[in-house]
């Protein structure tokens, strides 16, 4: 049984560009949460998708947007990239929205903005 | 504002001894607490959790203690093994449908 799959694993983009990161949740999971982990920091919550809608959002600007598809997979889009957007982007899936259901994390996408 | 604080960036412990990782939180609405472990180039993996109605939860070599009055929790690993070397994240959530908030992590080194 595949766990959470994220693509690509690594990405290099130029300031001002746009990027799309992809996540396939673990089989049976219907909720996807996205986190940003900067170097030396803990994962910071970006947003969560459930039933194809953004249900919760962290303190991130509107340049960060997302989408969830009917098969529960999800995309994270970042527009007008800044150097400070360089980070590991983690996708976590769960059955249900809350922590009590347990989150399963993917290995992440390492984004470098130059 | 860090709602979940791990004030020790790193910790070194001799193999076979006890490792104690500490975590403090500021949000009194948190009612569920988790510990995640992360190896390089991998995503965090769930280790152990505790509900606010309990003060202790044990799973094999791992025990989490919760002191609600002090807003403090700790993870004990006994005995420590080489494979325990990793970054440990303390995390919390406020209700059943709420997001998980993470601390900055503590890097644990198990020394031979």
Backbone of each chain as ProteinMPNN parsed JSONL, in Angstrom:
{"seq_chain_A": "XXXXXXXXXXXXXXXXXXXXXXXXXXXXXXXXXXXXXXXXXXXXXXXXXXXXXXXXXXXXXXXXXXXXXXXXXXXXXXXXXXXXXXXXXXXXXXXXXXXXXXXXXXXXXXXXXX", "coords_chain_A": {"N_chain_A": [[0.85, -1.19, 0.0], [0.762, 2.051, -1.092], [2.135, 4.937, 0.402], [1.932, 8.394, 1.15], [2.45, 10.249, -1.723], [4.614, 12.52, -3.221], [5.31, 14.952, -5.73], [7.324, 17.155, -7.779], [10.415, 15.723, -6.429], [12.529, 17.417, -6.041], [13.097, 20.848, -6.913], [13.983, 23.668, -8.791], [13.525, 27.079, -9.008], [13.108, 30.377, -10.43], [13.099, 33.65, -8.982], [9.924, 35.262, -8.907], [8.715, 33.516, -10.61], [6.186, 30.924, -11.085], [4.989, 28.036, -9.318], [3.975, 24.607, -9.177], [3.111, 22.097, -6.985], [2.63, 18.624, -6.316], [0.471, 16.143, -4.811], [-0.334, 12.915, -3.823], [-2.617, 11.286, -1.867], [-2.475, 8.884, 0.851], [-3.897, 5.653, 0.35], [-7.338, 5.472, 0.955], [-7.463, 7.738, 2.462], [-8.921, 11.006, 2.839], [-8.39, 13.643, 3.213], [-6.199, 16.369, 2.803], [-3.34, 18.011, 3.898], [-1.144, 20.78, 3.766], [2.202, 21.674, 4.41], [4.878, 23.959, 5.149], [8.308, 23.683, 5.527], [10.87, 25.433, 6.601], [14.472, 25.817, 6.631], [15.862, 24.516, 9.555], [13.573, 24.949, 10.999], [10.296, 24.068, 12.314], [7.6, 22.237, 10.718], [5.322, 24.401, 9.109], [1.918, 25.161, 9.06], [0.09, 25.396, 6.084], [-2.374, 25.144, 4.509], [-5.476, 23.236, 4.488], [-7.242, 20.694, 2.773], [-10.416, 19.383, 2.228], [-13.024, 17.417, 1.023], [-12.767, 18.678, -1.438], [-12.563, 21.357, -0.876], [-11.018, 24.268, 0.564], [-10.464, 24.111, 3.896], [-9.214, 24.961, 6.203], [-6.806, 27.475, 6.981], [-3.472, 28.556, 7.263], [-1.146, 31.132, 8.336], [-0.412, 32.339, 5.725], [0.335, 34.124, 2.689], [-1.868, 35.168, -0.043], [-0.601, 34.354, -2.298], [-0.117, 31.743, -2.095], [-1.879, 29.006, -3.018], [-4.329, 26.401, -3.492], [-5.61, 23.157, -4.477], [-7.994, 20.539, -4.508], [-8.673, 17.43, -5.902], [-11.325, 15.289, -7.275], [-10.42, 12.676, -6.789], [-9.101, 12.9, -4.453], [-6.463, 13.697, -4.544], [-4.032, 16.381, -4.505], [-2.98, 19.767, -5.212], [-0.468, 22.224, -4.717], [-0.041, 25.566, -5.268], [2.222, 28.171, -5.897], [2.569, 31.518, -6.439], [4.466, 34.213, -7.977], [7.138, 33.82, -6.912], [9.31, 34.133, -4.093], [12.603, 34.584, -2.671], [12.491, 33.727, -0.06], [10.639, 31.718, -0.128], [11.89, 29.382, -0.464], [12.136, 26.144, 0.623], [11.25, 23.048, 2.305], [8.47, 21.404, 1.203], [5.795, 19.875, 2.584], [3.397, 17.351, 2.301], [0.547, 16.089, 3.874], [-1.623, 13.424, 4.554], [-4.878, 12.344, 5.673], [-7.577, 10.474, 7.194], [-10.297, 12.172, 7.515], [-10.414, 15.367, 9.171], [-9.012, 16.095, 11.479], [-6.34, 16.067, 13.988], [-6.588, 13.822, 15.522], [-7.138, 11.768, 13.884], [-4.83, 11.079, 12.781], [-1.998, 11.942, 10.917], [-0.421, 11.191, 7.852], [2.641, 11.65, 6.445], [4.19, 12.732, 3.373], [7.411, 12.481, 1.677], [8.161, 14.939, 0.885], [8.691, 17.963, -1.113], [11.507, 19.551, -2.211], [11.97, 22.838, -2.599], [13.81, 25.243, -4.26], [14.447, 28.594, -4.587], [15.903, 30.83, -6.738]], "CA_chain_A": [[0.0, 0.0, 0.0], [1.588, 3.237, -1.182], [1.827, 5.985, 1.341], [1.715, 9.679, 0.509], [3.417, 10.468, -2.802], [4.748, 13.911, -3.619], [6.166, 15.194, -6.893], [8.598, 16.452, -7.869], [11.152, 15.644, -5.163], [13.335, 18.629, -5.989], [12.696, 21.828, -7.917], [14.664, 24.962, -8.716], [12.774, 28.093, -9.726], [13.635, 31.74, -10.361], [12.207, 34.632, -8.371], [8.879, 35.773, -9.763], [8.027, 32.438, -11.317], [5.111, 30.213, -10.412], [5.312, 26.614, -9.17], [2.891, 23.709, -8.755], [3.566, 20.872, -6.341], [1.548, 17.661, -6.354], [0.409, 15.199, -3.699], [-1.32, 11.842, -3.854], [-2.741, 10.842, -0.476], [-2.493, 7.46, 1.152], [-5.156, 5.021, 0.001], [-8.328, 5.527, 2.018], [-7.461, 9.07, 3.085], [-9.708, 11.952, 2.071], [-8.018, 15.004, 3.607], [-4.796, 16.684, 2.52], [-2.819, 19.232, 4.531], [0.162, 21.186, 3.24], [3.074, 22.349, 5.358], [6.16, 24.474, 4.685], [9.351, 23.559, 6.532], [12.098, 26.16, 6.288], [15.656, 25.22, 7.24], [15.977, 24.72, 10.994], [12.268, 25.241, 11.596], [9.318, 23.002, 12.253], [6.614, 22.422, 9.649], [4.321, 25.452, 9.299], [0.676, 24.815, 8.373], [-0.315, 26.309, 5.007], [-3.82, 24.96, 4.431], [-6.004, 21.871, 4.469], [-8.339, 20.471, 1.843], [-11.333, 18.277, 2.519], [-14.188, 17.498, 0.115], [-12.411, 19.588, -2.541], [-12.613, 22.752, -0.441], [-10.056, 24.691, 1.576], [-11.206, 24.119, 5.163], [-8.474, 25.733, 7.19], [-5.657, 28.124, 6.376], [-2.507, 29.152, 8.169], [-0.778, 32.518, 8.091], [0.329, 32.439, 4.469], [-0.308, 35.076, 1.778], [-2.723, 34.632, -1.109], [0.236, 33.76, -3.349], [-0.198, 30.298, -1.886], [-3.228, 28.514, -3.264], [-4.322, 24.956, -3.674], [-6.766, 22.526, -5.1], [-8.134, 19.101, -4.288], [-9.418, 16.799, -6.99], [-12.283, 14.274, -6.798], [-9.731, 11.463, -6.316], [-8.472, 13.346, -3.197], [-5.126, 14.256, -4.742], [-4.029, 17.828, -4.27], [-1.895, 20.594, -5.73], [-0.122, 23.477, -4.05], [0.492, 26.531, -6.215], [2.808, 29.377, -5.324], [2.816, 32.531, -7.469], [5.41, 35.301, -7.687], [8.059, 33.233, -5.938], [10.322, 34.923, -3.398], [13.707, 33.775, -2.165], [12.058, 33.172, 1.213], [9.767, 30.55, -0.321], [12.747, 28.193, -0.51], [11.801, 25.318, 1.785], [10.711, 21.714, 2.052], [7.015, 21.453, 1.263], [5.311, 18.569, 3.004], [1.981, 17.05, 2.184], [0.106, 15.073, 4.828], [-2.998, 12.998, 4.323], [-5.553, 11.718, 6.809], [-8.994, 10.201, 7.0], [-10.859, 13.147, 8.43], [-9.643, 16.616, 9.202], [-8.302, 16.444, 12.691], [-5.121, 15.392, 14.407], [-6.902, 12.554, 16.155], [-7.199, 10.725, 12.862], [-3.457, 10.746, 12.402], [-1.522, 12.431, 9.635], [0.683, 10.489, 7.217], [3.374, 12.627, 5.64], [5.073, 12.357, 2.279], [8.821, 12.832, 1.886], [8.328, 16.363, 0.628], [9.305, 18.549, -2.308], [12.483, 20.585, -1.852], [11.907, 23.955, -3.545], [14.855, 26.25, -4.147], [14.185, 29.777, -5.407], [17.174, 31.536, -6.952]], "C_chain_A": [[0.891, 1.248, 0.0], [1.166, 4.234, -0.12], [1.515, 7.252, 0.584], [2.836, 9.922, -0.504], [3.426, 11.926, -3.204], [5.658, 14.015, -4.837], [6.191, 16.679, -7.224], [9.287, 16.38, -6.513], [12.006, 16.885, -4.962], [12.942, 19.548, -7.145], [13.5, 23.099, -7.7], [13.903, 25.938, -9.595], [13.446, 29.457, -9.531], [12.613, 32.646, -9.691], [11.182, 35.147, -9.367], [8.112, 34.695, -10.523], [6.919, 31.847, -10.464], [5.481, 28.73, -10.346], [4.065, 25.85, -8.725], [3.492, 22.428, -8.198], [2.362, 19.929, -6.225], [1.648, 16.641, -5.227], [-0.689, 14.178, -3.951], [-1.426, 11.271, -2.456], [-2.647, 9.328, -0.354], [-3.876, 6.9, 0.82], [-6.112, 5.035, 1.192], [-8.425, 6.866, 2.721], [-8.185, 10.067, 2.195], [-9.335, 13.408, 2.325], [-6.535, 15.203, 3.351], [-4.443, 18.009, 3.179], [-1.441, 19.51, 3.96], [0.928, 21.964, 4.308], [4.328, 22.841, 4.647], [7.17, 24.319, 5.813], [10.607, 24.265, 6.051], [13.257, 25.52, 7.055], [15.717, 25.552, 8.735], [14.678, 25.016, 11.704], [11.387, 24.002, 11.581], [8.363, 23.245, 11.092], [5.58, 23.48, 10.027], [3.097, 25.133, 8.442], [0.33, 25.855, 7.322], [-1.822, 26.286, 4.856], [-4.162, 23.478, 4.376], [-7.194, 21.793, 3.526], [-9.115, 19.227, 2.223], [-12.57, 18.475, 1.662], [-13.995, 18.611, -0.922], [-12.503, 21.062, -2.159], [-11.516, 23.035, 0.579], [-10.811, 24.888, 2.885], [-10.528, 24.959, 6.226], [-7.263, 26.334, 6.476], [-4.762, 28.697, 7.456], [-2.186, 30.568, 7.742], [0.139, 32.634, 6.868], [-0.409, 33.364, 3.513], [-1.082, 34.361, 0.666], [-1.914, 34.076, -2.279], [0.241, 32.232, -3.261], [-1.654, 29.873, -2.083], [-3.158, 27.019, -3.528], [-5.582, 24.467, -4.336], [-6.792, 21.08, -4.666], [-9.052, 18.54, -5.353], [-10.358, 15.732, -6.438], [-11.62, 12.996, -6.311], [-8.901, 11.742, -5.06], [-7.044, 13.842, -3.365], [-5.194, 15.778, -4.672], [-2.839, 18.488, -4.938], [-1.715, 21.811, -4.834], [0.509, 24.371, -5.102], [1.055, 27.735, -5.464], [3.142, 30.318, -6.47], [3.866, 33.531, -7.012], [6.427, 34.885, -6.625], [9.072, 34.238, -5.4], [11.433, 33.995, -2.917], [13.303, 33.054, -0.872], [11.101, 31.998, 1.094], [10.574, 29.263, -0.43], [12.537, 27.39, 0.771], [11.466, 23.918, 1.327], [9.195, 21.808, 2.217], [6.497, 20.029, 1.487], [3.804, 18.471, 2.817], [1.656, 15.953, 3.192], [-1.329, 14.697, 4.504], [-3.551, 12.34, 5.578], [-6.964, 11.35, 6.393], [-9.717, 11.089, 8.0], [-9.879, 14.279, 8.651], [-8.71, 16.751, 10.379], [-7.103, 15.583, 13.019], [-5.404, 14.007, 14.94], [-6.972, 11.42, 15.15], [-5.806, 10.321, 12.398], [-3.109, 11.251, 11.016], [-0.405, 11.509, 9.148], [1.355, 11.461, 6.265], [4.085, 11.97, 4.463], [6.491, 12.8, 2.594], [9.12, 14.284, 1.532], [8.877, 16.703, -0.742], [10.232, 19.652, -1.84], [12.463, 21.646, -2.927], [13.034, 24.932, -3.247], [14.526, 27.378, -5.105], [15.478, 30.579, -5.507], [16.937, 32.879, -7.639]], "O_chain_A": [[1.66, 1.484, 0.932], [-0.014, 4.353, 0.21], [0.911, 7.214, -0.488], [4.018, 9.812, -0.177], [2.38, 12.506, -3.495], [6.637, 13.28, -4.969], [5.213, 17.389, -6.987], [8.776, 16.934, -5.539], [12.181, 17.349, -3.835], [12.514, 19.092, -8.206], [13.676, 23.55, -6.569], [13.662, 25.673, -10.773], [14.233, 29.66, -8.607], [11.406, 32.435, -9.817], [11.508, 35.435, -10.519], [7.007, 34.929, -11.015], [6.733, 32.207, -9.301], [6.198, 28.225, -11.211], [3.22, 26.372, -7.998], [4.284, 21.76, -8.862], [1.227, 20.374, -6.058], [2.735, 16.314, -4.751], [-1.829, 14.533, -4.254], [-0.425, 10.814, -1.904], [-2.731, 8.6, -1.343], [-4.891, 7.577, 0.987], [-5.738, 4.655, 2.302], [-9.358, 7.106, 3.487], [-8.092, 10.006, 0.969], [-9.907, 14.31, 1.713], [-5.717, 14.329, 3.64], [-5.157, 19.001, 3.034], [-0.666, 18.589, 3.702], [0.364, 22.802, 5.012], [4.788, 22.237, 3.678], [6.924, 24.769, 6.933], [11.325, 23.752, 5.192], [13.043, 24.773, 8.01], [15.634, 26.716, 9.127], [14.682, 25.307, 12.9], [11.696, 23.013, 10.916], [8.323, 24.345, 10.543], [5.03, 23.458, 11.128], [3.22, 24.868, 7.246], [0.279, 27.05, 7.615], [-2.48, 27.307, 5.054], [-3.301, 22.609, 4.241], [-8.037, 22.69, 3.481], [-8.547, 18.17, 2.501], [-13.105, 19.581, 1.584], [-14.913, 19.367, -1.237], [-12.521, 21.925, -3.036], [-11.134, 22.161, 1.356], [-11.698, 25.738, 2.972], [-11.189, 25.593, 7.048], [-6.761, 25.777, 5.499], [-5.24, 29.255, 8.443], [-2.867, 31.14, 6.891], [1.314, 32.983, 6.985], [-1.64, 33.397, 3.513], [-0.971, 33.152, 0.466], [-2.465, 33.407, -3.153], [0.56, 31.536, -4.225], [-2.546, 30.344, -1.378], [-2.09, 26.452, -3.755], [-6.478, 25.23, -4.699], [-5.746, 20.46, -4.477], [-10.091, 19.124, -5.662], [-10.223, 15.313, -5.288], [-12.203, 12.288, -5.49], [-8.09, 10.91, -4.653], [-6.466, 14.362, -2.411], [-6.265, 16.376, -4.767], [-1.819, 17.849, -5.196], [-2.671, 22.348, -4.276], [1.479, 23.984, -5.754], [0.443, 28.245, -4.525], [3.906, 29.965, -7.369], [4.125, 33.678, -5.818], [6.552, 35.522, -5.58], [9.611, 35.067, -6.132], [11.238, 32.788, -2.774], [13.719, 31.922, -0.622], [10.781, 31.35, 2.091], [10.004, 28.174, -0.482], [12.739, 27.903, 1.872], [11.405, 23.63, 0.131], [8.705, 22.245, 3.258], [6.734, 19.121, 0.689], [3.052, 19.392, 3.137], [2.416, 14.996, 3.339], [-2.154, 15.564, 4.212], [-2.807, 11.848, 6.427], [-7.484, 11.835, 5.388], [-9.745, 10.793, 9.195], [-8.688, 14.169, 8.361], [-7.706, 17.458, 10.288], [-6.878, 14.529, 12.424], [-4.566, 13.111, 14.829], [-6.876, 10.249, 15.517], [-5.643, 9.322, 11.697], [-3.842, 11.014, 10.056], [0.452, 11.095, 9.928], [0.709, 12.026, 5.383], [4.522, 10.821, 4.538], [6.752, 13.411, 3.63], [10.197, 14.798, 1.837], [9.447, 15.861, -1.436], [9.806, 20.581, -1.154], [12.89, 21.393, -4.054], [13.188, 25.39, -2.115], [14.347, 27.149, -6.302], [16.071, 30.958, -4.497], [17.889, 33.614, -7.901]]}, "seq_chain_B": "XXXXXXXXXXXXXXXXXXXXXXXXXXXXXXXXXXXXXXXXXXXXXXXXXXXXXXXXXXXXXXXXXXXXXXXXXXXXXXXXXXXXXXXXXXXXXXXXXXXXXXXXXXXXXXXX", "coords_chain_B": {"N_chain_B": [[4.192, 33.937, 16.395], [5.219, 31.463, 18.524], [3.381, 28.742, 19.291], [3.882, 26.227, 20.127], [6.649, 25.102, 21.734], [9.952, 24.066, 21.521], [12.645, 24.104, 23.265], [15.206, 23.119, 23.265], [17.521, 22.787, 20.868], [19.153, 20.644, 20.235], [20.204, 17.382, 21.435], [22.269, 15.136, 23.118], [22.72, 11.751, 23.852], [23.835, 8.903, 25.626], [23.983, 5.641, 24.242], [21.593, 3.283, 25.32], [20.928, 4.673, 27.596], [18.459, 6.91, 29.121], [16.502, 9.025, 27.074], [15.274, 12.266, 27.185], [12.977, 14.403, 25.943], [11.782, 17.658, 25.742], [8.878, 19.838, 25.781], [6.983, 22.774, 25.473], [3.854, 24.506, 25.64], [1.648, 27.172, 24.631], [-0.993, 27.676, 24.082], [-3.973, 27.298, 25.623], [-6.111, 25.984, 24.642], [-5.347, 23.749, 23.323], [-5.817, 20.28, 23.027], [-4.882, 17.871, 22.315], [-1.976, 16.052, 21.8], [1.054, 15.381, 20.094], [3.899, 13.438, 19.09], [6.328, 13.49, 16.612], [8.71, 11.903, 14.509], [11.589, 12.49, 12.586], [13.597, 11.529, 9.934], [16.464, 12.421, 7.894], [15.677, 13.48, 4.579], [13.231, 12.27, 4.586], [9.669, 12.275, 5.27], [8.019, 13.483, 8.276], [7.255, 11.021, 10.747], [4.649, 9.545, 12.587], [4.822, 9.108, 16.092], [3.913, 8.882, 18.858], [1.04, 9.728, 20.83], [-1.027, 11.85, 22.952], [-3.962, 12.447, 24.758], [-5.593, 15.284, 26.257], [-6.983, 14.464, 28.456], [-5.56, 12.621, 29.734], [-2.531, 11.901, 31.61], [-0.351, 10.479, 30.992], [1.049, 8.374, 28.514], [1.978, 5.329, 27.154], [4.075, 3.5, 24.954], [5.681, 0.851, 24.21], [9.095, 1.456, 24.107], [8.699, 4.123, 24.336], [7.384, 6.878, 26.079], [5.019, 9.33, 26.798], [4.551, 12.201, 28.721], [2.208, 14.376, 30.193], [1.733, 17.546, 31.516], [-0.669, 19.465, 32.356], [-1.19, 21.753, 33.864], [1.221, 23.045, 33.915], [1.543, 23.401, 31.27], [3.16, 21.674, 29.743], [4.928, 19.088, 28.121], [6.591, 15.921, 27.838], [8.792, 13.637, 26.204], [9.873, 10.417, 26.748], [12.452, 8.159, 26.095], [13.352, 4.935, 26.461], [15.25, 1.95, 26.543], [17.633, 4.174, 25.001], [18.402, 3.903, 21.553], [20.629, 3.435, 18.71], [19.205, 3.861, 16.3], [17.381, 5.724, 17.07], [18.343, 8.204, 16.666], [17.516, 11.191, 15.327], [15.367, 13.887, 14.204], [13.059, 15.216, 16.444], [9.745, 16.169, 16.619], [7.507, 18.031, 18.488], [3.996, 18.358, 18.693], [0.688, 19.819, 18.41], [-2.902, 20.046, 18.72], [-6.098, 21.775, 18.612], [-8.77, 20.934, 18.661], [-11.0, 18.287, 17.606], [-11.185, 18.591, 14.845], [-9.142, 20.21, 14.117], [-6.164, 21.723, 12.787], [-2.741, 20.525, 12.916], [-0.232, 21.849, 14.912], [3.185, 22.483, 14.869], [6.251, 22.251, 16.771], [9.671, 23.559, 16.698], [11.429, 21.494, 16.684], [13.728, 19.001, 18.0], [16.975, 17.875, 17.719], [18.064, 14.686, 18.158], [20.886, 12.952, 19.225], [22.213, 9.813, 19.41], [24.732, 8.433, 21.174], [27.431, 6.122, 20.694]], "CA_chain_B": [[4.2, 33.549, 17.806], [5.333, 30.024, 18.627], [2.448, 28.176, 20.256], [4.514, 25.0, 20.591], [8.055, 25.478, 21.862], [10.964, 23.081, 21.888], [13.734, 25.041, 23.543], [16.517, 22.49, 23.083], [17.695, 22.429, 19.458], [19.779, 19.334, 20.086], [20.403, 16.612, 22.658], [23.104, 13.954, 22.92], [22.495, 10.771, 24.922], [24.558, 7.645, 25.455], [23.18, 4.468, 23.92], [21.181, 2.522, 26.483], [20.408, 5.547, 28.646], [17.158, 7.502, 28.846], [16.445, 10.319, 26.382], [14.098, 13.044, 27.589], [12.774, 15.566, 25.095], [10.79, 18.513, 26.374], [8.056, 20.674, 24.919], [6.044, 23.642, 26.173], [2.87, 25.103, 24.744], [1.054, 28.378, 25.192], [-2.425, 27.736, 23.799], [-4.699, 26.449, 26.572], [-7.155, 25.258, 23.919], [-4.811, 22.484, 22.81], [-6.31, 19.134, 23.795], [-4.311, 16.634, 21.768], [-0.551, 16.305, 21.622], [1.688, 14.313, 19.33], [5.323, 13.488, 18.794], [6.714, 12.951, 15.319], [10.142, 11.662, 14.338], [11.934, 12.733, 11.188], [14.936, 11.244, 9.425], [16.775, 13.224, 6.711], [15.109, 13.097, 3.283], [11.951, 11.596, 4.77], [8.677, 13.068, 5.972], [7.827, 13.105, 9.682], [6.422, 9.85, 11.003], [3.98, 9.602, 13.886], [5.468, 8.277, 17.105], [3.038, 8.638, 19.994], [0.181, 10.877, 21.111], [-1.708, 11.842, 24.24], [-5.097, 13.344, 24.901], [-5.485, 16.115, 27.46], [-7.657, 13.843, 29.601], [-4.587, 11.722, 30.34], [-1.259, 12.525, 31.923], [0.731, 9.585, 30.577], [0.742, 7.357, 27.529], [3.189, 4.534, 26.951], [4.068, 2.586, 23.814], [7.004, 0.239, 24.12], [10.179, 2.233, 24.723], [8.323, 5.541, 24.301], [6.363, 7.339, 27.01], [4.796, 10.771, 26.794], [3.965, 12.727, 29.944], [1.572, 15.673, 29.997], [1.447, 18.336, 32.721], [-1.518, 20.524, 31.81], [-1.082, 22.99, 34.649], [2.463, 23.699, 33.503], [1.55, 23.444, 29.802], [4.438, 21.044, 29.434], [4.947, 17.651, 27.9], [7.916, 15.371, 27.593], [8.889, 12.315, 25.586], [10.956, 9.626, 27.308], [12.83, 7.0, 25.299], [14.167, 4.067, 27.307], [16.559, 2.562, 26.46], [17.913, 4.829, 23.72], [19.085, 3.05, 20.578], [21.212, 4.231, 17.621], [18.175, 4.23, 15.336], [16.578, 6.829, 17.59], [18.939, 9.47, 16.234], [16.592, 11.816, 14.379], [14.762, 15.118, 14.721], [11.773, 14.945, 17.061], [8.847, 17.318, 16.651], [6.334, 18.069, 19.351], [2.907, 18.979, 17.945], [-0.556, 19.912, 19.176], [-4.086, 20.544, 18.028], [-7.032, 22.37, 19.566], [-9.989, 20.133, 18.756], [-10.968, 17.104, 16.751], [-11.062, 18.916, 13.424], [-8.187, 21.305, 13.942], [-4.853, 21.458, 12.216], [-1.653, 20.213, 13.844], [0.798, 22.887, 15.024], [4.445, 21.843, 15.222], [7.386, 22.981, 17.301], [10.805, 23.643, 15.784], [12.147, 20.228, 16.664], [14.958, 18.749, 18.749], [17.775, 16.827, 17.082], [18.587, 13.736, 19.141], [22.038, 12.146, 18.806], [22.496, 8.703, 20.323], [26.171, 8.189, 21.102], [27.773, 4.71, 20.955]], "C_chain_B": [[4.176, 32.023, 17.897], [4.371, 29.515, 19.693], [2.987, 26.873, 20.845], [6.027, 25.238, 20.573], [8.912, 24.288, 22.275], [12.264, 23.866, 22.044], [15.127, 24.439, 23.413], [16.673, 22.098, 21.624], [18.318, 21.049, 19.28], [20.028, 18.715, 21.463], [21.247, 15.394, 22.318], [22.959, 13.038, 24.123], [23.28, 9.5, 24.598], [23.583, 6.518, 25.138], [22.86, 3.69, 25.188], [20.614, 3.368, 27.618], [19.044, 6.108, 28.246], [17.331, 8.825, 28.1], [15.158, 11.0, 26.814], [14.034, 14.303, 26.725], [11.602, 16.365, 25.651], [10.083, 19.438, 25.393], [7.128, 21.511, 25.804], [5.056, 24.211, 25.173], [2.187, 26.268, 25.447], [-0.469, 28.421, 25.04], [-3.179, 26.775, 24.71], [-5.835, 25.679, 25.904], [-6.654, 23.939, 23.343], [-5.306, 21.329, 23.674], [-5.748, 17.807, 23.293], [-2.877, 16.933, 21.378], [0.106, 15.102, 20.967], [3.191, 14.53, 19.284], [5.55, 12.815, 17.446], [8.232, 12.85, 15.278], [10.464, 11.848, 12.866], [13.397, 12.403, 10.919], [15.195, 12.152, 8.223], [16.154, 12.637, 5.448], [13.828, 12.263, 3.418], [10.97, 12.564, 5.42], [8.593, 12.648, 7.435], [6.937, 11.867, 9.796], [5.889, 9.92, 12.43], [4.629, 8.628, 14.855], [4.485, 7.894, 18.212], [2.213, 9.897, 20.239], [-0.42, 10.751, 22.499], [-2.843, 12.85, 24.206], [-4.97, 14.116, 26.209], [-6.19, 15.512, 28.668], [-6.726, 12.859, 30.323], [-3.338, 12.506, 30.741], [-0.062, 11.66, 31.516], [0.215, 8.634, 29.52], [2.043, 6.653, 27.174], [3.022, 3.619, 25.749], [5.476, 2.035, 23.655], [8.051, 1.07, 24.833], [9.831, 3.716, 24.873], [7.193, 5.839, 25.284], [6.247, 8.846, 26.895], [4.077, 11.149, 28.083], [3.405, 14.109, 29.666], [1.281, 16.317, 31.348], [0.662, 19.564, 32.264], [-1.359, 21.835, 32.578], [0.17, 23.771, 34.273], [2.529, 23.911, 32.001], [2.866, 22.87, 29.28], [4.223, 19.567, 29.141], [6.363, 17.196, 27.608], [7.792, 13.982, 26.983], [10.105, 11.618, 26.183], [11.199, 8.415, 26.409], [13.788, 6.17, 26.136], [14.113, 2.62, 26.804], [16.777, 3.195, 25.086], [18.744, 3.906, 22.83], [19.633, 3.915, 19.439], [20.18, 4.707, 16.597], [17.257, 5.338, 15.807], [17.154, 8.184, 17.208], [18.106, 10.048, 15.092], [16.196, 13.177, 14.945], [13.373, 14.774, 15.242], [10.967, 16.228, 17.141], [7.721, 17.061, 17.638], [5.244, 18.807, 18.58], [1.636, 18.948, 18.769], [-1.694, 20.368, 18.283], [-5.147, 20.91, 19.052], [-8.354, 21.63, 19.676], [-9.963, 19.076, 17.662], [-10.743, 17.426, 15.276], [-9.996, 19.963, 13.144], [-6.86, 20.81, 13.383], [-3.857, 21.132, 13.325], [-0.627, 21.332, 13.761], [2.069, 22.227, 15.548], [5.4, 22.808, 15.924], [8.54, 22.941, 16.311], [11.625, 22.364, 15.734], [13.372, 20.204, 17.553], [15.694, 17.621, 18.044], [18.408, 15.972, 18.167], [19.733, 12.934, 18.534], [22.247, 11.048, 19.843], [23.961, 8.305, 20.121], [26.505, 6.743, 21.438], [28.536, 4.536, 22.252]], "O_chain_B": [[3.247, 31.373, 17.417], [4.532, 29.827, 20.873], [2.589, 26.47, 21.937], [6.607, 25.536, 19.529], [8.622, 23.601, 23.255], [12.897, 24.241, 21.057], [16.121, 25.164, 23.446], [16.016, 21.159, 21.175], [18.046, 20.363, 18.294], [20.059, 19.396, 22.488], [20.972, 14.697, 21.341], [23.06, 13.478, 25.268], [23.37, 9.085, 23.442], [22.49, 6.454, 25.701], [23.731, 3.463, 26.027], [19.911, 2.86, 28.493], [18.537, 5.815, 27.163], [18.188, 9.639, 28.444], [14.088, 10.392, 26.812], [14.923, 15.153, 26.773], [10.559, 15.805, 25.987], [10.608, 19.774, 24.331], [6.56, 21.004, 26.771], [5.379, 24.38, 23.997], [2.15, 26.347, 26.675], [-1.151, 29.124, 25.786], [-3.036, 25.559, 24.578], [-6.453, 24.818, 26.53], [-7.453, 23.102, 22.923], [-5.227, 21.385, 24.901], [-6.106, 16.744, 23.8], [-2.592, 17.93, 20.714], [-0.24, 13.955, 21.248], [3.684, 15.65, 19.421], [5.039, 11.728, 17.176], [8.939, 13.617, 15.932], [9.705, 11.417, 11.999], [14.304, 12.918, 11.573], [14.244, 12.611, 7.59], [16.118, 11.418, 5.281], [13.4, 11.623, 2.457], [11.374, 13.547, 6.041], [9.053, 11.563, 7.791], [5.987, 11.698, 9.031], [6.601, 10.309, 13.356], [4.945, 7.491, 14.507], [4.259, 6.711, 18.465], [2.638, 11.0, 19.897], [-0.34, 9.702, 23.139], [-2.698, 13.959, 23.693], [-4.322, 13.66, 27.151], [-6.017, 15.994, 29.788], [-7.063, 12.335, 31.384], [-3.115, 13.624, 30.275], [1.09, 12.061, 31.676], [-0.91, 8.144, 29.606], [3.068, 7.288, 26.928], [1.958, 3.033, 25.548], [6.345, 2.663, 23.05], [7.919, 1.358, 26.023], [10.592, 4.475, 25.474], [6.179, 5.142, 25.315], [7.252, 9.557, 26.895], [3.114, 10.495, 28.484], [4.038, 14.921, 28.991], [0.659, 15.705, 32.216], [1.239, 20.567, 31.843], [-1.394, 22.911, 31.981], [0.181, 25.002, 34.307], [3.468, 24.533, 31.505], [3.575, 23.495, 28.491], [3.448, 18.887, 29.814], [7.216, 17.979, 27.188], [6.823, 13.259, 27.215], [11.219, 12.14, 26.139], [10.256, 7.73, 26.013], [14.882, 6.615, 26.481], [13.012, 2.091, 26.647], [16.155, 2.776, 24.11], [19.66, 3.225, 23.291], [19.143, 5.024, 19.226], [20.272, 5.825, 16.089], [16.441, 5.841, 15.034], [16.505, 9.21, 17.414], [18.011, 9.452, 14.019], [16.635, 13.565, 16.028], [12.597, 14.111, 14.553], [11.434, 17.242, 17.66], [7.076, 16.012, 17.619], [5.533, 19.781, 17.885], [1.509, 18.161, 19.706], [-1.486, 20.988, 17.24], [-5.125, 20.444, 20.191], [-9.002, 21.703, 20.72], [-9.009, 18.992, 16.888], [-10.172, 16.619, 14.543], [-9.954, 20.537, 12.056], [-6.503, 19.638, 13.502], [-4.087, 21.418, 14.5], [-0.203, 21.717, 12.672], [2.039, 21.504, 16.544], [5.36, 24.018, 15.701], [8.421, 22.371, 15.227], [12.434, 22.181, 14.823], [13.98, 21.238, 17.829], [15.133, 16.553, 17.798], [19.184, 16.459, 18.989], [19.587, 12.319, 17.478], [22.438, 11.335, 21.024], [24.364, 7.895, 19.033], [25.927, 6.182, 22.369], [28.894, 3.414, 22.611]]}, "name": "protein", "num_of_chains": 2, "seq": "XXXXXXXXXXXXXXXXXXXXXXXXXXXXXXXXXXXXXXXXXXXXXXXXXXXXXXXXXXXXXXXXXXXXXXXXXXXXXXXXXXXXXXXXXXXXXXXXXXXXXXXXXXXXXXXXXXXXXXXXXXXXXXXXXXXXXXXXXXXXXXXXXXXXXXXXXXXXXXXXXXXXXXXXXXXXXXXXXXXXXXXXXXXXXXXXXXXXXXXXXXXXXXXXXXXXXXXXXXXXXXXXXX"}
